[in-house]
């Protein structure tokens, strides 16, 4: 891949409404947009999805930018790659920092698909023409939660995820089930529980949840295996799975029944596909998690979710879910709960340059 330049932009945009979990709330979202240009003038786009503070992972926008500028881009400039599949190995000399790696690696995948004049979904082996859209409800007010769920169901969303904690779980889910008895519902705990809460989590078996996501420690696999042995509801691992080996060990230990794959969390599309392929071979369903991202990352998620093993609706919604105006054109649309897989080359979307200019707070270009 004959790279000519890499352009980094830090953008910032307010959410239409705050996104809340027991860990805190997000009202403004920053991200890093990566634009890789080759010597024929073809552009590939990636997005760094770390948050401004290290509440979800240890990475932040600033640390990701540092790693991109001072380590990953110089590595790419010095050694290069002939195919995006080689990027994960090239970047392996830098420990972790997966969101920084994914930001650059996904741009290379988009570039490669455009060079081959095929959709990114086709390049990585996707088989679906459309995917079901799920949605997350993060609001501490019960009446607001019920109103939001009602609205999302009217829009055709196929699955709802709610945020829970020991202070809200049973009452919240009970009220939702009373109102929506047949709703495909899952709960995300963001590590709010410990093994001491096993009986409390076991009580949630009554509600027929699709899964409970990451109930225990963010870096745990062993205790989740103990918990899964005590409850019927499938455990889904999110933060615990940051590498292919994490996924393999979790499956071998029976630590979960489902795995959430986030491209940024595992270091790129290549590693995400490896985890998908392994889980698919073992009969472990997977789904695409969301990071309150902008349109570039969302487009990469759509391509990933076209793979055969993504049998559960992911946290992939339309651009208007979080933003008054996204940074891509056309914006991503949900039609009766489904999102069409683009058939244009690459991710299938282009940057909205006007919007990018409005929301960019810093940018820098690196010539090769």
C-alpha positions in Angstrom: 0.0 0.0 0.0 1.8 3.2 -1.2 0.7 5.6 1.5 1.2 9.3 0.7 -0.1 10.9 3.9 -2.0 10.4 7.1 -4.2 13.2 8.4 -5.4 13.2 12.0 -8.4 15.4 13.2 -9.7 15.6 16.8 -13.4 16.5 16.7 -15.9 17.3 19.4 -19.7 17.3 19.3 -22.4 17.5 21.9 -24.8 14.5 22.2 -28.5 15.2 21.6 -29.1 14.0 25.1 -26.7 12.7 27.9 -25.7 9.1 27.9 -25.7 7.8 31.4 -24.4 4.7 33.2 -23.5 4.1 36.9 -19.9 5.0 35.9 -20.9 8.5 34.9 -22.5 10.4 32.0 -21.3 11.6 28.6 -22.6 14.9 27.3 -19.9 15.8 24.7 -18.1 13.3 22.6 -14.5 13.7 21.3 -12.9 11.4 18.8 -10.0 11.1 16.4 -10.7 10.9 12.7 -7.9 9.2 10.6 -7.7 9.9 6.9 -5.1 7.8 5.0 -4.3 8.8 1.4 -2.4 6.7 -1.1 -0.3 8.0 -4.0 -3.3 7.6 -6.4 -5.4 10.0 -4.3 -7.6 7.3 -2.8 -8.7 8.1 0.8 -9.4 5.6 3.6 -11.1 6.6 6.8 -10.9 5.3 10.4 -12.1 6.6 13.8 -10.4 6.5 17.2 -13.2 5.7 19.7 -11.4 6.3 23.0 -13.3 8.6 25.4 -11.9 11.9 26.8 -11.4 10.3 30.2 -10.3 6.7 31.1 -13.7 5.5 32.5 -14.2 2.7 29.9 -10.6 1.7 29.2 -7.3 3.2 30.1 -7.1 4.9 26.7 -8.2 8.5 26.2 -8.4 10.7 23.1 -5.1 12.4 24.1 -3.2 9.1 24.8 -4.5 7.6 21.5 -3.3 10.7 19.6 0.1 10.4 21.2 0.4 6.8 20.3 -0.7 7.4 16.7 1.6 10.3 16.2 4.7 9.1 17.9 4.6 5.4 17.4 2.0 3.9 15.0 2.3 6.3 12.1 6.1 6.2 12.2 6.0 2.4 12.2 3.7 2.5 9.1 5.9 5.0 7.4 9.1 3.1 8.1 8.0 -0.5 7.3 4.7 -0.2 5.5 2.2 -3.0 4.8 1.0 -4.6 1.6 -2.4 -5.4 3.0 -4.4 -4.3 6.1 -4.2 -7.7 7.6 -0.5 -7.0 8.2 -1.2 -3.9 10.3 -2.0 -5.8 13.6 1.3 -7.6 13.5 3.2 -4.4 12.6 1.7 -2.6 15.5 2.4 -5.5 18.0 5.6 -3.8 19.2 3.3 -1.3 20.9 1.6 -2.9 23.8 -2.2 -2.6 24.1 -3.5 0.9 23.0 -6.0 -1.0 20.9 -8.2 2.0 20.1 -5.3 3.9 18.6 -4.3 0.9 16.6 -7.9 0.3 15.3 -8.2 4.0 14.3 -5.3 3.6 11.8 -5.9 0.0 10.9 -9.6 0.5 9.9 -8.6 3.4 7.7 -6.3 1.0 5.9 -9.1 -1.5 5.4 -11.3 1.2 3.9 -8.5 2.2 1.6 -7.9 -1.4 0.5 -11.6 -1.9 -0.3 -11.7 1.3 -2.3 -8.6 0.2 -4.2 -10.3 -3.1 -5.1 -13.5 -1.2 -5.8 -15.6 -3.4 -3.6 -17.6 -2.8 -0.4 -15.6 -3.3 2.8 -18.2 -5.9 3.9 -17.3 -8.0 0.8 -13.6 -7.6 1.4 -13.8 -9.1 4.9 -16.2 -11.9 3.9 -19.6 -10.4 4.9 -22.7 -12.4 3.7 -25.6 -10.1 4.7 -27.3 -7.4 2.7 -28.9 -5.8 5.8 -28.5 -6.0 9.6 -30.9 -5.6 12.5 -30.4 -2.5 14.7 -30.4 -2.5 18.4 -30.5 0.4 20.8 -29.2 1.3 24.2 -31.3 3.1 26.9 -29.2 4.8 29.5 -31.4 6.9 31.8 -31.9 6.7 35.6 -35.5 7.9 35.3 -37.9 4.9 35.0 -40.7 6.8 33.3 -38.3 8.2 30.8 -36.9 4.7 30.1 -40.4 3.4 29.4 -41.1 6.3 27.0 -37.8 5.8 25.2 -38.4 2.1 24.8 -41.9 2.8 23.4 -40.4 5.3 20.9 -37.7 2.9 19.8 -40.1 0.0 19.3 -42.3 2.3 17.1 -39.2 3.0 15.0 -38.7 -0.8 14.5 -35.6 -1.4 16.6 -35.2 -5.2 17.1 -33.6 -5.2 20.6 -33.2 -2.9 23.6 -30.3 -2.8 26.0 -30.7 -1.2 29.4 -28.0 -0.1 31.9 -28.4 -1.7 35.4 -26.7 -1.6 38.8 -27.5 -3.3 42.1 -29.6 -0.2 43.1 -31.9 -0.4 40.0 -31.8 -3.9 38.5 -34.8 -5.9 39.7 -37.3 -3.0 39.9 -36.3 -1.6 36.6 -36.4 -4.8 34.7 -39.7 -5.9 36.4 -41.4 -2.7 35.3 -40.1 -3.0 31.8 -41.3 -6.6 31.5 -44.7 -5.6 32.8 -45.0 -3.1 30.1 -43.2 -5.0 27.3 -43.5 -8.7 28.1 -42.2 -9.9 24.7 -39.4 -7.3 24.2 -36.0 -8.8 23.2 -34.2 -7.2 26.2 -30.7 -7.4 27.5 -29.0 -5.7 30.5 -25.5 -4.1 30.7 -23.9 -4.0 34.1 -20.6 -2.4 33.2 -18.9 -4.4 36.1 -21.3 -3.1 38.8 -21.5 -6.5 40.6 -19.3 -9.0 42.4 -19.7 -12.7 43.1 -21.4 -11.7 46.4 -24.3 -10.6 44.2 -24.8 -14.0 42.6 -28.2 -14.5 44.1 -29.3 -11.0 43.0 -28.2 -11.8 39.5 -29.8 -15.2 39.6 -33.1 -13.5 40.4 -33.0 -11.8 37.0 -33.4 -15.3 35.4 -37.1 -14.7 35.9 -37.2 -12.1 33.2 -36.0 -14.0 30.1 -33.2 -11.6 29.3 -31.2 -12.2 26.1 -28.0 -11.8 28.2 -26.4 -9.9 31.1 -23.4 -8.0 29.8 -20.2 -7.7 31.8 -21.6 -8.1 35.3 -18.3 -8.6 37.1 -14.8 -7.1 36.9 -13.7 -5.5 33.6 -10.6 -7.6 33.5 -12.1 -10.9 34.8 -12.7 -14.2 33.1 -12.5 -16.7 36.0 -15.2 -15.3 38.3 -17.5 -14.9 35.3 -17.2 -18.7 34.8 -18.2 -19.2 38.4 -21.2 -16.9 38.0 -22.3 -18.4 34.7 -22.4 -21.8 36.4 -25.0 -20.3 38.9 -27.3 -18.5 36.6 -29.4 -19.4 33.5 -29.2 -16.1 31.8 -26.2 -16.1 29.3 -23.4 -13.8 30.4 -22.0 -11.6 27.6 -18.4 -10.5 28.0 -17.4 -7.0 26.8 -14.5 -5.2 28.5 -12.9 -8.6 29.4 -12.3 -9.4 25.8 -9.5 -7.3 24.4 -7.6 -10.0 22.5 -8.2 -13.2 20.5 -6.7 -15.2 23.4 -9.1 -13.5 25.8 -12.0 -14.8 23.7 -10.5 -18.3 23.4 -9.8 -18.6 27.2 -13.3 -17.3 28.0 -14.9 -19.9 25.8 -12.7 -22.7 27.1 -13.6 -21.7 30.7 -17.3 -21.4 29.9 -17.2 -17.8 31.2 -19.9 -16.6 28.9 -22.5 -17.6 26.4 -22.2 -14.5 24.2 -19.3 -12.2 23.2 -19.6 -8.5 22.3 -17.0 -7.5 19.7 -16.0 -3.9 19.5 -13.4 -3.1 16.8 -11.8 -0.4 18.8 -11.5 -2.5 22.0 -9.7 -5.4 20.3 -7.4 -3.4 18.0 -9.0 -3.4 14.6 -11.0 -5.3 12.0 -8.4 -8.0 11.6 -8.5 -9.1 15.3 -12.3 -8.6 15.4 -12.7 -11.0 12.5 -10.4 -13.6 14.1 -12.6 -13.5 17.3 -15.7 -13.7 15.2 -14.4 -16.7 13.2 -13.4 -18.6 16.4 -16.7 -17.9 18.1 -18.7 -18.9 15.0 -16.8 -22.2 14.9 -17.6 -22.8 18.6 -21.3 -21.9 18.3 -20.9 -18.8 20.5 -23.1 -15.9 19.2 -21.5 -12.5 18.8 -22.8 -9.0 18.3 -21.3 -5.6 17.5 -21.0 -3.3 20.4 -21.2 0.5 20.2 -19.0 3.3 21.6 -21.3 6.4 21.1 -19.3 6.8 17.9 -19.5 9.0 14.9 -20.4 7.8 11.4 -16.9 6.5 10.4 -16.7 4.0 13.2 -20.4 3.2 12.8 -19.8 2.4 9.1 -17.0 0.0 10.0 -19.3 -1.7 12.5 -21.9 -2.2 9.8 -19.4 -3.9 7.6 -18.2 -6.1 10.5 -21.8 -7.1 11.5 -22.4 -8.4 8.0 -20.4 -11.5 8.9 -22.4 -14.7 9.4 -21.7 -15.1 13.2 -23.4 -11.8 14.1 -26.8 -13.3 14.9 -27.8 -10.8 17.7 -28.8 -7.2 16.8 -25.9 -4.9 17.7 -25.6 -1.4 19.2 -25.7 0.0 15.7 -28.3 2.7 15.1 -28.8 5.6 12.8 -26.7 8.8 12.8 -29.6 10.7 14.3 -29.5 8.6 17.4 -26.8 10.8 19.0 -26.1 13.6 16.6 -28.0 16.5 15.1 -25.7 16.2 12.1 -23.1 13.4 11.6 -19.7 13.8 9.9 -20.6 11.4 7.0 -22.8 11.6 4.0 -25.2 10.2 3.4 -26.0 9.7 7.1 -26.8 6.2 8.3 -30.5 5.4 8.4 -32.6 2.8 10.2 -35.6 1.6 8.2 -38.1 -0.4 10.2 -35.3 -1.6 12.5 -32.9 -2.6 9.7 -29.8 -1.0 8.3 -28.8 -1.7 4.7 -25.2 -2.8 4.0 -23.7 -0.2 1.6 -22.8 -1.5 -1.8 -20.4 1.3 -2.6 -16.6 0.7 -2.4 -15.1 0.9 1.0 -17.2 1.8 4.0 -19.8 3.2 1.6 -19.9 6.7 3.0 -17.8 9.9 2.5 -16.8 12.6 4.9 -19.1 15.6 5.2 -16.2 18.1 4.8 -18.4 21.1 5.9 -19.5 19.4 9.1 -15.9 18.2 9.8 -14.7 21.8 9.6 -17.3 22.9 12.1 -16.5 20.3 14.7 -12.7 19.9 14.3 -10.7 21.3 17.3 -7.2 20.2 16.2 -5.7 18.6 13.1 -2.3 17.5 11.9 -0.9 16.0 8.7 2.0 13.5 8.3 3.6 13.1 4.9 5.2 9.8 3.9 
